[in-house]
Amino acid sequence: MVERDIYLKKLRSFRDTEELIKVITGIRRCGKSSLLELYGGYLVNDGVRPKSVLKLNFEDLDTGKIDSAQKLHDYVKTRKARRGKTYVLLDEVQLVHEWERAVNSLRLDRSLDIYITGSNTYLLNSSLASLLSGRYVEIKMLPLSFSEFLAFSRVSKKENTAPYFEQYLWQGGFPGIFSIKRESSLFHDYLWGIYSTVVMKDIIRMNQVRDMDLMEKIIRFLADNIGYFVSAKKTADYLTSTGRKTTSDTVDAYFKFLENAYLFYRVRRNDLKGKGLLKTNDKFYIADPGLRNLLSGRQSDYGSVLENVVFLELMRRGYGVTVGKLDALEVDFVARRGEEKIYFQVSATMVPRELRERELLPLRKIQDNYPKMILSMDPPGPFGDFDGMVHRNLVDFLLEKDRSGLTRIKV
């Protein structure tokens, strides 16, 4: 099993902070269960007795009898170590009825260090937030980055990574792809299985959606329009024009369902003249490039796929991301992390002069002195930097090491 170092590092940093519940979130099959296995192994290797690591996977039928808050509470209490710390790893805990009550009660026992996972944002909804009084830390997990993809492929970063990057864009980064034969039909079936599970369990069933056909059309519309400005009204108008009548309120509700399942991420527009976030015309990015290929008819929209990959990478590195608006001009990403702020433009190429000037113009118009970076698939040599704006090869950027965080702490 290949370690997901960036996430393991975060879990290790919060070890023995028993006053905080460690909450690992992310789309189904992105590796949350494996992360708990890896963390349990790390604890044992670090000297923790195996009996002091208590792991429960609530998708496993063996744990089906633990179906209520009281049963979960009693199970953990009767099996915790008689002395020292017990590390409690609860996988897909939302399947237990009123699990929040059990976790809240167990949190009061300072001999327990608790970690939980979940596949939708309801895990962090008001019931948990109020019961825990905000005492949890969220670790956001995504499918494999390109760097992790190479590690799973047993490929050194010193090799020619170009063919692997194209493979990554095509099949995506769900860890399970490495357990199947490398045939396109099998990749398709595997990704379709993930997609169907997310839609049925985390969207339709969770939200009691009755119009599955409309939901499917909205999902495909967003997949086709990755990196483009989208609004609920424009989406509703488009669907109505195709004969699928709906309202902007319904579309907006469905947008939220998709975000709650971590299938899509909404990115707001930020007026760079100091007017704050704008309320309309957001962008949506999908959780994995393989899912985008599965769902989208725009197979040739290479630039948008690259933009999606960069957005996910910035999220992994702990940045808050918005789209920059400067009058009629657009900056692809404004990335903030603490006091740090970087402007990004993403393009497949910067070779045609006209295209290059169009990409650089918004950055040149920005009046502050924060770093500005252009990412493209071109080698860095021919261009160098542009008036202090750094040009980087996009793949090199993805493979560089970052010391970022991935957490949102609420105390």
N, C-alpha and C positions, 0 to 999 in steps of 0.2 A: 504494500500500500504506500503510495507516494504521499509525503507529508504536505499539507497546505500551510506552509510556514507562517505566512502573514496572519492567518487566523489563529493558529496555535500560539503564536507570540502574544496575541491579545488575550487569549484565555489564560496563559501563564501569568500575564501581568496582573490579572484580577484574581489570581488564586488566593484563597484564604481571606478574601474580602466577604466574609459571611453575612455582613449587613446588606450586601447587594445581591440580587438575583441576576445571574448572567443569562441573557436572552439572545439566542442565536436565531436570526430570521433570514428568510430567503425563499426563492421559488423552489418548488418540489424538485428533488433529485439533483440539487446543486452540490450536495456533499455534506449536509448538516449531520446526518447520522454517522457518516465516516469520520467527521471531525470529532464527534464525541468519543468514538472508538479510539482515535489517535490520542485524544487527550487522556482517556483512561489509561492507555498504554504508557503515556508519558508519566503519569502519576505513579504507576507501579515501578517503572524504571527509576524513578526518583526516590524510591524507598517507601512509598505508601503500600501498606499491606493490601493484597487483592480484595480481602473481605471488607476493606474500608472504602472501596469504590463500588457504589450501588447504581447500576445502569438499568433503566427500564425503557423499552421501546413499545409504545402503545399501539403501534400498527401490527405488532406480533400477537397472534391469538393466545399465546401463553400468558399474556398479561391481561387478557380480556375480562377476567374476573375482577380486576381493579377498575371498576367503572364508576366510582363516585369519589367525592372529596374525602369522605370519612375513611373509605377503604384505602385510598392512596396514603392518607396521613398515617393510618395504623400500620400499613405495610412498611413504610419507611422507618417509623419509630421502633418497630419490633426487630428490624434487621440492621439498624445502625450499629456501628462498632461500640463495644463496651467502654473503650477508652480512646482518646485521641479524636481526630477529625474524621468524619465520613463525608465523602464526595458523592453527591446525589446527581445523577445525570438522567434527565427525563426527556425522552425523545417523542415529539409530536404529542405533547401533554394535553393539548386542547381537546383530544378525543375523550378525556375523562370529564364527566359531568361536574360542573362547578369546581374544576381543578384549581381555580384561583384561591378558593378558601383553604384548600390543603396547602398550597405553596406559601400562602401568607402565614399560616400557622407554623409550618415547618421552619420558616425564616426566623422565627423567634428563638429557635434552638440554635445557639451559637456553636454547637458541635457539628452542625451541618453546613456544608458549602454547596449551594444549589445551582445547577445549570439546566436550562430548558431550551427546547427548540420548537419552532412552529413555522407553518408554510403560508400564513396570511397575517395581515396586520391586526386582525381581531385579537391576536395574542396580546397586543399592546393597547387594547381598547380601554375604555373608561373603567370597566370592572376591575381589570388588573391594576390600572394606574391608581384607582381610589383605594383598593385593598392594600396595595403595597406602599401607599403614600409616595409614589414615585421612586422607591428605592430599588431601582434596577438599572442595569447597563445593557444597551443593545449592541450586538455585534452583527453587522449586516454582511451576509454571505452571498456571493454571486457564483455562477458557473466559472469554469477555469478562465483565468487570464491567458494571454498568449504565452507568457513566460511559463506559467504552470502547464499549459498545453505541451510545450516542448519537454518539460520535465516528465510528464506522463508518457510522452512519445520516446523517452530515453535519447533525446537529441541534445547535443551540446549547443550552447549559444554561439560558440565559435564556428560552427558549421554554417553552410549556406541555408539560411532559414526561410528564404523566399518561397519555396514550394510548400513548406509547412504553414506559412502564413495564409496562402491561398486555400489550403485545406481547412485551416481554422475558420476562415470566413465562410466556407461552404458548409461544414458539418457542425461548427460551434464547439462549445466547451463543456458540455455536460460530462462529468467523469465517467458515466456508464458507457460512453461510446468506445472506451478502450477495452471493454469486455466482450465486444462483438466483432465479427469478421469485417474487414474493410471492404464492404460492398455497399454501393449506394442505396440499394433497396432496403437493406437492413438498417442503415442509418435513418432512412425515411420512416420505417416502421417504429424504430426506437423513439425518435423525436415525436412522432405522432402519438405514441403512447403517453409520453410526458405531457404533451399539449392537452390531450383528451382528459387526463387525470386532473390537471390544473383547472380546466374549464368545468368539468363535472363536479369535482369535490370542493374546490376553493372559490368558484364563482357562482355556478348555477345553483348547486345545493345549498351553499352557505347563505346566498342572498335570495333564495326562492325565486329565481328568475324563471318566468314562464315562457317567454318568447326566445327560445334558443336560436331560431333562425336569425333574428335581429342581432343577438349577441355575436353570432358568427360573422355576420356582415360588418359589424363595427370593428371586430378584431382584425379582419382582413383589410379593412379600410386603413386602420392605423398602421398595420404592417406595410402596406403599400406607400404610406406617406411618412415613413421614418425621416426625421430631420426637416420636415416641412411644417409650417405653421398650421395649426388645427384648432378649430373651435367647435363647441357642441352645436351651435346654430348652423355653421357651414356644413358640418357632417350630416346633420338632420336634413338640411336642404338637399344635399347630394343624394342621400338615400331615398328621399321622397321623389326626386327627379328620376330615379331608376325604378320607381314603382313600389318602393318599400316605405310607406308613409310612417313617420314617427315625429317626435317633438324634441326640441333641444333639451328640455328637462330630463326626458328619458335617456337621451344620449349621454348627458352629463352624469347621470346616475350610473350608467354602464361604464363610463370612463373610470369612475371611482372604484367600481368592483374590480376592474382590471388592475388598477394600481394596488388595491388591497391584497391581491393574489401575487404581487411582485412579477406579473407578466409584462407590464409596461411601467415606465417611469416618466412622469410628467416633469417638464422643465419650463419654468416660468421665464417671461421676458423681463429684463431689468433695464429701465431707462437710465442710460449712462450720464444724463444731464442732471441726475440727482432727484428724479421724481419717483424713485422706488420701483416696486414690482407692478407690472401692468396686468390687468385683470382678464384680458382676452388674448386669443391666438397664442396658445402654448405649443411646445413641441413635445412629442412622445418618442421614447426610445425603448426598444424591446430588450428583454433580459439576456438574450443570447442570439448571436448571429445565425446559428443553425435554425432556430425557430423562425427567424425572419425569412430565411430561404424557404422554409416549409410552407409559410403562409402567404408570401408575397408574389405577385405577378410581375413585379419590377426587378427582374433578375439582373438587369444591366446597370442599375443605379448604384454604381460602385462607390461614388463619393459619399452617399448617404450611409452606406454600410460602414465605411471607414469612420465617419463621424460617430456612428453608434458605438463602435469599438472604443474610440477615444473617450466618449462619455462614460462608458462602463469602467474604463481604467481610472479616470479621475475619481469616480465614486469609490473604487477600491482603495485609492490612496487617501481617502478621507476628506476630499474636497466637497464643499457645497457648490453646486453648479447652477448657473442661470445662463440665459441667452442675452447678449448685450444688444441694446437698441440705441442708435445714435442718429436721430432724425430718420432718414429713410435707409440708413445703412445698418448692417448687422454684423456683430461679432459672434462667431459660433458659440464660444463658451467663455464665461467669466467664472473662474474657479477661485474659491476662497477657502482658506484653512487657517483658523486663528487670525493672526495679523497678516498672513500671506495672501496675496492676490495676483493672479496671472491671467492674461488675456490669451485666448487660443483661436487661431484660424486653422481649419482642416480642409485640405484639398487633395485630390488624387495626384495632381501634378501642378507645378508652378512654371512649367516650361514656356507656354505661349505668353508673350509679353502682356497682351491685353488681359488675359486671365490673371496673371500675376499682379498687375496693377489694381485690378478689381478686388482681389483678396487683401491687398495691403492697405487700400484706401481707408477702410474703417479704423484700422489700427493707427494709421497716421493722424486721424482726426481726434483721437483720444488725447486729452490734455494732461493727464497725470503721468507719473514716472514709474508705474508698476510694470513688471516685465511683460513683454509681448512675444508670443511664440507662434511660428507657422510650422505646421506638421504636414508633410506630404510624402508620397512614395518615391520622390526623387532622391538620389544620393545627395548628401550635403555639399559636396565639393563645388559644383558649378555655381552655386549662389552665394554661399557664405551667409552673412547677415545683411539685413536691409535696414539701414539707418538706425541701428541699435535694436532692431527686431530680429530675434534669433530664429533661424531656419533649422529644423531638425528632420531627419528621416523618421517617418512615423513608426516603423518597426523598431528602430534603435530606441526611440522614446519608450515604447512598450516594454522593452527588455531591460531598461535601466533599473537599478535598485532604488527603492524609495523607502524612507523611514516613516511613512505616514501612519496615522491611526485609522480605525474603521468604526469607531464607536460614537454613540450618542448617549451621554450620561444624564440621567434625570435623578436629582436628589432633593 
